[in-house]
Amino acid sequence: MLETLYAYLGGTFGVDLFFAVSGFVIARDLIPRLLGAPDRATAWKTMLAFWLRRMWRLWPSAWLWLGLTLLAVLAFNRSGVFGGFEANLQATFAGIFQYANVRFAQDFMVREIGASFVYWSLSLEEQFYLLFPVLIVLFRRHLGWALLTVALIQICMPRQQLYLMMFRTDALALGILLALWSHKVSWPAALSAFSALGRWGCLLLALTCIGIMALLSGRLELTRYAIGIIAILSALLVLMASYDRDLLLPNSRFKYLLVWIGERSYAIYLIHVPAFLATRELFYRLYPEQIASAQLTVAYLVCATVMLTVLAQLNFRLLETPLRKYGAAASMRILQPLTRRHNSSVAAVPNRLTELTPKV
């Protein structure tokens, strides 16, 4: 039962949804900054400030849990659930140097991949953060067409090879295209269609998208174009969320719970595998003669969930939040001398953003 549940809700479609969100949010902030830069020196400092914010936001927590996982392999691995030291050492280097997606594609189903395998998606995200500012500067007015080409090629490509699945940039490209479209005159009209559906209509549409994405995630063999369809539906959900009128969730405790989870989603992403593996090791030590049962599965889930919640909260409060603020302050120190010149040129940016969006 757990294998079936994980197949459909294990996070495959969540990766594409996150990439679409990331592309949309990053592009709306970064593109105006770079297009408003009056010279190359300003553009370079803007890119440097962006990279600095991303480094302080992502690297400390990622490196901490890579190190703790490697420590667990040596000191808390009597059952062998964390895997071997060599494989985990390789996974640690791949996570630190941002090539975990390449390693995963090479080693999956061939050799042991280690307990830090989830870092493949973080590596792809980091590769995007590194290259995207450069692409903005290089393509400028043709950025929209370049991204549309990338998205269409991937969406129309049957991605049955693992390498193609480890470079899912179509969702990222679609998110960026939404950010470019948001400066077009047709954007408000598109969003007003969701308002016409009403809260229940939007909720039904969102749940339908999520249901289709979950089905395709659990049965990728249903169609060779499953990943591309998931990317398109992810972009649709981002478009709905960008309307920001509480159509899906009115002010309620459930909404605040989702916001709480969302704020700690990065920590949850990093910690969930170590937490579940540590739970298995703990139960192995406490009950070495354990026999699989429904009660034992429930006990596993409760213990792992509590451990994950506590560790994610500690990571968010003690590490993520202060270091994110430090990175933002360091970034502002780079940008502060440029603020006056940026403000004088930013008024022209919306027109340039309009030019960037393909007229299709």
SULMO-V751586 format. One record per pair of residues at least 12 apart in sequence whose C-alpha atoms are under 10 Angstrom apart, sorted by sequence separation. I is the first residue (numbers start at 0). GAP is how many residues later the second one is. If there is no record, write none. Layout:
# SULMO-V751586
I;GAP, I;GAP
This chain:
# SULMO-V751586
33;12, 69;12, 72;12, 90;12, 134;12, 32;13, 33;13, 68;13, 69;13, 71;13, 72;13, 89;13, 90;13, 99;13, 103;13, 153;13, 154;13, 212;13, 215;13, 216;13, 282;13, 32;14, 69;14, 70;14, 102;14, 103;14, 153;14, 154;14, 211;14, 212;14, 215;14, 69;15, 72;15, 103;15, 104;15, 153;15, 154;15, 214;15, 29;16, 69;16, 72;16, 99;16, 100;16, 103;16, 153;16, 154;16, 212;16, 213;16, 282;16, 29;17, 32;17, 69;17, 70;17, 99;17, 100;17, 102;17, 150;17, 152;17, 153;17, 211;17, 212;17, 282;17, 69;18, 99;18, 100;18, 101;18, 150;18, 151;18, 211;18, 212;18, 281;18, 68;19, 69;19, 99;19, 100;19, 149;19, 150;19, 212;19, 29;20, 68;20, 86;20, 98;20, 99;20, 100;20, 149;20, 150;20, 209;20, 212;20, 278;20, 279;20, 282;20, 28;21, 69;21, 90;21, 94;21, 97;21, 98;21, 99;21, 100;21, 101;21, 148;21, 150;21, 151;21, 208;21, 211;21, 212;21, 278;21, 281;21, 65;22, 66;22, 69;22, 90;22, 91;22, 93;22, 94;22, 97;22, 98;22, 99;22, 100;22, 101;22, 146;22, 147;22, 149;22, 150;22, 151;22, 278;22, 65;23, 68;23, 89;23, 90;23, 91;23, 93;23, 94;23, 95;23, 97;23, 98;23, 99;23, 100;23, 146;23, 149;23, 150;23, 208;23, 209;23, 278;23, 279;23, 25;24, 86;24, 87;24, 88;24, 89;24, 90;24, 91;24, 94;24, 97;24, 98;24, 99;24, 148;24, 149;24, 208;24, 209;24, 275;24, 278;24, 279;24, 65;25, 66;25, 86;25, 87;25, 88;25, 90;25, 91;25, 93;25, 94;25, 97;25, 98;25, 146;25, 147;25, 207;25, 208;25, 275;25, 277;25, 278;25, 65;26, 85;26, 86;26, 87;26, 88;26, 89;26, 90;26, 93;26, 94;26, 96;26, 97;26, 146;26, 147;26, 150;26, 277;26, 278;26, 64;27, 65;27, 85;27, 86;27, 87;27, 88;27, 90;27, 91;27, 94;27, 95;27, 97;27, 98;27, 145;27, 146;27, 205;27, 208;27, 209;27, 275;27, 276;27, 83;28, 85;28, 86;28, 87;28, 90;28, 94;28, 97;28, 98;28, 146;28, 147;28, 205;28, 208;28, 274;28, 275;28, 278;28, 62;29, 65;29, 82;29, 83;29, 84;29, 86;29, 87;29, 90;29, 93;29, 96;29, 97;29, 143;29, 146;29, 147;29, 274;29, 275;29, 277;29, 278;29, 61;30, 62;30, 65;30, 82;30, 83;30, 143;30, 146;30, 205;30, 206;30, 273;30, 274;30, 82;31, 83;31, 204;31, 205;31, 272;31, 274;31, 275;31, 62;32, 81;32, 82;32, 143;32, 144;32, 204;32, 271;32, 274;32, 275;32, 61;33, 62;33, 80;33, 81;33, 142;33, 143;33, 271;33, 273;33, 274;33, 61;34, 80;34, 81;34, 142;34, 143;34, 205;34, 273;34, 274;34, 201;35, 204;35, 205;35, 271;35, 272;35, 58;36, 143;36, 270;36, 271;36, 274;36, 58;37, 142;37, 143;37, 202;37, 270;37, 271;37, 201;38, 269;38, 270;38, 268;39, 271;39, 126;40, 267;40, 270;40, 271;40, 72;41, 127;41, 206;41, 266;41, 267;41, 270;41, 72;42, 123;42, 124;42, 205;42, 266;42, 269;42, 122;43, 123;43, 124;43, 204;43, 267;43, 268;43, 69;44, 122;44, 123;44, 124;44, 127;44, 202;44, 203;44, 266;44, 267;44, 270;44, 68;45, 69;45, 120;45, 123;45, 193;45, 194;45, 201;45, 202;45, 263;45, 266;45, 267;45, 68;46, 69;46, 119;46, 120;46, 193;46, 198;46, 200;46, 201;46, 202;46, 265;46, 266;46, 68;47, 119;47, 120;47, 124;47, 192;47, 193;47, 198;47, 199;47, 200;47, 201;47, 264;47, 266;47, 267;47, 190;48, 194;48, 198;48, 199;48, 260;48, 263;48, 266;48, 267;48, 65;49, 189;49, 190;49, 193;49, 197;49, 198;49, 199;49, 263;49, 265;49, 266;49, 65;50, 189;50, 190;50, 194;50, 196;50, 197;50, 198;50, 262;50, 263;50, 265;50, 64;51, 190;51, 191;51, 193;51, 198;51, 260;51, 263;51, 264;51, 186;52, 190;52, 194;52, 260;52, 263;52, 266;52, 65;53, 189;53, 190;53, 193;53, 259;53, 262;53, 263;53, 266;53, 107;54, 265;54, 187;55, 104;56, 105;56, 170;56, 174;56, 186;56, 263;56, 61;57, 104;57, 105;57, 169;57, 170;57, 173;57, 174;57, 177;57, 181;57, 103;58, 104;58, 169;58, 170;58, 172;58, 173;58, 176;58, 177;58, 103;59, 104;59, 167;59, 170;59, 171;59, 174;59, 175;59, 61;60, 101;60, 102;60, 104;60, 159;60, 167;60, 169;60, 170;60, 173;60, 174;60, 177;60, 178;60, 181;60, 100;61, 101;61, 104;61, 158;61, 159;61, 169;61, 170;61, 173;61, 174;61, 177;61, 100;62, 103;62, 104;62, 164;62, 168;62, 169;62, 170;62, 171;62, 172;62, 173;62, 102;63, 159;63, 163;63, 167;63, 170;63, 171;63, 174;63, 178;63, 57;64, 100;64, 101;64, 158;64, 159;64, 170;64, 173;64, 174;64, 177;64, 100;65, 101;65, 157;65, 158;65, 159;65, 169;65, 99;66, 100;66, 157;66, 158;66, 159;66, 58;67, 156;67, 157;67, 158;67, 159;67, 57;68, 155;68, 156;68, 157;68, 158;68, 155;69, 157;69, 158;69, 154;70, 156;70, 157;70, 54;71, 153;71, 154;71, 155;71, 156;71, 53;72, 154;72, 155;72, 153;73, 154;73, 155;73, 54;74, 153;74, 154;74, 50;75, 53;75, 152;75, 154;75, 53;76, 151;76, 154;76, 150;77, 153;77, 154;77, 50;78, 49;79, 50;79, 49;80, 150;80, 150;81, 46;82, 50;82, 46;83, 49;83, 46;85, 47;85, 46;86, 45;87, 46;87, 43;89, 42;90, 43;90, 46;90, 42;91, 43;93, 42;94, 39;97, 33;99, 33;100, 30;101, 34;101, 18;102, 22;102, 29;102, 30;102, 33;102, 34;102, 17;103, 21;103, 25;103, 29;103, 33;103, 15;105, 18;105, 22;105, 26;105, 30;105, 34;105, 14;106, 18;106, 21;106, 22;106, 25;106, 26;106, 29;106, 30;106, 33;106, 34;106, 14;107, 17;107, 21;107, 25;107, 18;109, 22;109, 26;109, 30;109, 121;144, 26;145, 30;145, 22;146, 25;146, 26;146, 22;147, 23;147, 27;147, 121;147, 22;148, 23;148, 26;148, 27;148, 30;148, 121;148, 18;149, 19;149, 21;149, 22;149, 23;149, 25;149, 26;149, 27;149, 30;149, 18;150, 19;150, 20;150, 21;150, 22;150, 23;150, 24;150, 25;150, 26;150, 27;150, 28;150, 118;150, 18;151, 19;151, 20;151, 21;151, 22;151, 23;151, 24;151, 26;151, 27;151, 117;151, 118;151, 15;152, 18;152, 19;152, 22;152, 23;152, 26;152, 27;152, 117;152, 14;153, 15;153, 17;153, 18;153, 19;153, 20;153, 21;153, 22;153, 23;153, 24;153, 25;153, 26;153, 117;153, 15;154, 16;154, 17;154, 18;154, 19;154, 20;154, 21;154, 22;154, 23;154, 24;154, 27;154, 115;154, 117;154, 15;155, 16;155, 18;155, 19;155, 20;155, 22;155, 23;155, 27;155, 115;155, 117;155, 14;156, 15;156, 18;156, 19;156, 22;156, 23;156, 116;156, 17;157, 18;157, 19;157, 20;157, 115;157, 16;158, 19;158, 20;158, 23;158, 114;158, 115;158, 114;159, 114;162, 182;166, 183;166, 182;167, 183;167, 181;168, 182;168, 182;169, 183;169, 184;169, 179;170, 182;170, 183;170, 181;171, 182;171, 183;171, 179;172, 180;172, 181;172, 182;172, 183;172, 179;173, 180;173, 182;173, 183;173, 178;174, 179;174, 182;174, 179;175, 180;175, 181;175, 183;175, 179;176, 180;176, 179;177, 180;177, 178;178, 179;178, 180;178, 176;179, 177;179, 176;180, 175;181, 176;181, 81;191, 81;192, 16;193, 82;194, 80;195, 81;195, 13;196, 16;196, 80;196, 81;196, 12;197, 15;197, 79;197, 80;197, 78;198, 80;198, 81;198, 12;199, 13;199, 80;199, 81;199, 12;200, 13;200, 76;200, 79;200, 80;200, 8;201, 11;201, 12;201, 75;201, 76;201, 78;201, 79;201, 8;202, 11;202, 12;202, 64;202, 68;202, 71;202, 75;202, 78;202, 7;203, 10;203, 12;203, 13;203, 67;203, 76;203, 77;203, 78;203, 80;203, 8;204, 9;204, 11;204, 12;204, 61;204, 65;204, 68;204, 76;204, 77;204, 78;204, 7;205, 8;205, 11;205, 12;205, 60;205, 61;205, 64;205, 65;205, 68;205, 71;205, 75;205, 76;205, 78;205, 7;206, 8;206, 10;206, 11;206, 60;206, 63;206, 64;206, 67;206, 68;206, 71;206, 75;206, 77;206, 78;206, 6;207, 7;207, 9;207, 10;207, 61;207, 62;207, 76;207, 77;207, 6;208, 7;208, 8;208, 9;208, 57;208, 61;208, 65;208, 68;208, 76;208, 6;209, 7;209, 8;209, 56;209, 57;209, 60;209, 61;209, 64;209, 68;209, 71;209, 75;209, 78;209, 143;209, 147;209, 6;210, 7;210, 60;210, 142;210, 143;210, 145;210, 146;210, 147;210, 5;211, 6;211, 7;211, 15;211, 19;211, 23;211, 140;211, 143;211, 144;211, 146;211, 5;212, 6;212, 15;212, 18;212, 19;212, 22;212, 139;212, 140;212, 142;212, 143;212, 144;212, 145;212, 4;213, 6;213, 12;213, 16;213, 17;213, 19;213, 20;213, 24;213, 139;213, 140;213, 141;213, 142;213, 143;213, 144;213, 3;214, 12;214, 15;214, 16;214, 19;214, 20;214, 23;214, 140;214, 141;214, 142;214, 143;214, 144;214, 11;215, 14;215, 15;215, 16;215, 18;215, 19;215, 23;215, 139;215, 140;215, 141;215, 142;215, 143;215, 144;215, 13;216, 14;216, 15;216, 16;216, 17;216, 18;216, 19;216, 20;216, 21;216, 139;216, 140;216, 141;216, 12;217, 15;217, 16;217, 17;217, 19;217, 20;217, 24;217, 138;217, 140;217, 11;218, 12;218, 15;218, 16;218, 19;218, 20;218, 23;218, 14;219, 15;219, 16;219, 19;219, 12;220, 13;220, 16;220, 17;220, 20;220, 12;221, 16;221, 20;221, 64;250, 63;251, 60;254, 60;255, 63;255, 60;258, 59;259, 60;259, 59;260, 58;261, 56;262, 57;262, 60;262, 56;263, 59;263, 55;264, 56;264, 58;264, 59;264, 56;265, 57;265, 55;266, 56;266, 57;266, 55;267, 56;267, 54;268, 55;268, 56;268, 54;269, 55;269, 56;269, 52;270, 53;270, 55;270, 56;270, 52;271, 55;271, 56;271, 52;272, 54;272, 55;272, 52;273, 53;273, 52;274, 53;274, 55;274, 51;275, 52;275, 55;275, 50;276, 51;276, 52;276, 49;277, 51;277, 52;277, 53;277, 48;278, 49;278, 51;278, 52;278, 48;279, 51;279, 52;279, 48;280, 50;280, 48;281, 49;281, 48;282, 49;282, 51;282, 47;283, 48;283, 46;284, 48;284, 49;284, 45;285, 48;285, 49;285, 44;286, 45;286, 47;286, 48;286, 47;287, 45;288, 46;288, 44;289, 45;289, 44;290, 41;292, 45;292, 0;293, 41;293, 44;293, 1;295, 41;295, 42;295, 41;296, 40;297, 41;297, 41;299, 37;300, 41;300, 36;301, 37;303, 36;304, 37;304, 35;305, 36;305, 35;306, 36;306, 37;306, 34;307, 35;307, 36;307, 37;307, 33;308, 35;308, 36;308, 37;308, 32;309, 35;309, 36;309, 31;310, 32;310, 34;310, 35;310, 34;311, 35;311, 32;312, 33;312, 35;312, 36;312, 31;313, 32;313, 34;313, 35;313, 31;314, 34;314, 35;314, 31;315, 33;315, 34;315, 31;316, 32;316, 35;316, 31;317, 34;317, 30;318, 31;318, 34;318, 31;320, 30;321, 31;321, 30;322, 27;325
